[in-house]
Amino acid sequence: MREAERLSQISTSMIRRMFEIVEKAKKEGRDIVSLTIGEPDFDTPREVIERACKAMNAGYTHYTSNFGLEELREAIAEKYGVSISNVMVTAGGSEALINASLAFIEEGSRVVIPTPNFLSYFTYAKMCGAKIEQVKTHDTNYTPDPDRINEVMDRDVSVVFLNYPNNPTGAVISERDARAIVEIAADNGAVVVSDEIYDQIYYDVKPASLAGYENVVCVNGFSKSLAMTGWRIGFTIADEKLLDSMLKVHQVNGVCAPAFAQKAVAEVMAEGIFDKLLSRMVSEFRKRRDYVYSELSKIYDVIKPEGAFYMFINVKEDCMVYAEKLLEYGVAVTPGLPFGDYNETYVRISYANSMENLKKAVDGIKNYESQRA
């Protein structure tokens, strides 16, 4: 047997491969600090767990509407200033992304992806048989210049992927530039898929949401903001016509997110404690960001992240070699290659780890660099 041709250009995730390498090293008794996985290291808040248990005991263990529980959709709609008819709950943000990709990426079309960017967008484009058009952002603080986007746009472009705050850089795009890109896409009949999963994790400037634009599909969720990656609660905000197209995929793909988890999040939002739970985590992320940046900026050229919990660093050598050698110093990082072109000498660091571990990791990086010097 052989796999389908559409998967021939797709490899397994570099992030997951690094995870497996770290786990193997730990089993061998090596002390490794992993800065590879992109999820909060905090436990899901007790307030969410208690409400989920209550919901399960109350019978929230069955299918919901494909669109999700009405009370959760209402809470999301209120938060983002849209109609409930523009909101659909999904089985995590990733399901929403693949729903949008299958709904709007035409085979043979072009898909515009600023680089560096989240690795899955490249996979979705390839799975849909599209051609990838990358727009470099390294010299514009990791955010796309609308003029550069305009240069590559035409009627052959089906989708433009945006992700701000960005994975892997932590960059935040200005509202003016984001709106300009949306208008450019609209002029060319393209859909903008705006992945805003980190929109609640920011430090100095609040990111602007693109929810409400006619040609925009906003993808979001609670995996990062409530440290509940394993619960699979995502959502999409889009025009009803776009949402209807995505529903055709969602109804046979994700079907619905877990009912008890939807109920728990809905209650947390309705009771006004969402922001309190979030702020505790963001406050800690800020301390970690400031520490890691202050230390690593002494060694590398680093742009200070404005959101999410990543740093993208030019280590001035082959990223695969760097990542492999750094393991010998007890630190695991993610090579930059999966995040697009022009990233051969970059690595991603996730500071979603304890301060104790981050200090160990910084020491390991410093030891490696002193040896390299």
Sequence and secondary structure as in RCSB ss.txt:
>XXXX:A:sequence
MREAERLSQISTSMIRRMFEIVEKAKKEGRDIVSLTIGEPDFDTPREVIERACKAMNAGYTHYTSNFGLEELREA
IAEKYGVSISNVMVTAGGSEALINASLAFIEEGSRVVIPTPNFLSYFTYAKMCGAKIEQVKTHDTNYTPDPDRIN
EVMDRDVSVVFLNYPNNPTGAVISERDARAIVEIAADNGAVVVSDEIYDQIYYDVKPASLAGYENVVCVNGFSKS
LAMTGWRIGFTIADEKLLDSMLKVHQVNGVCAPAFAQKAVAEVMAEGIFDKLLSRMVSEFRKRRDYVYSELSKIY
DVIKPEGAFYMFINVKEDCMVYAEKLLEYGVAVTPGLPFGDYNETYVRISYANSMENLKKAVDGIKNYESQRA
>XXXX:A:secstr
    GGGTT    HHHHHHHHHHHHHHTT   EE    S SS   HHHHHHHHHHHHTT  S   TT  HHHHHH
HHHHHT  GGGEEEESSHHHHHHHHHHHH  TT EEEEEES  HHHHHHHHHTT EEEEEE TTTTTS  HHHHH
HH STTEEEEEEESS TTT     HHHHHHHHHHHHHTT EEEEE TTTT BSSS     TT TTEEEEEESTTT
TT GGG  EEEE  HHHHHHHHHHHTTTT    HHHHHHHHHHHHTT HHHHHHHHHHHHHHHHHHHHHHHTTTS
EE   SBTTEEEEE SS HHHHHHHHHTTTEE EESGGG TT TTEEEEE  S HHHHHHHHHHHHHHHHHH 
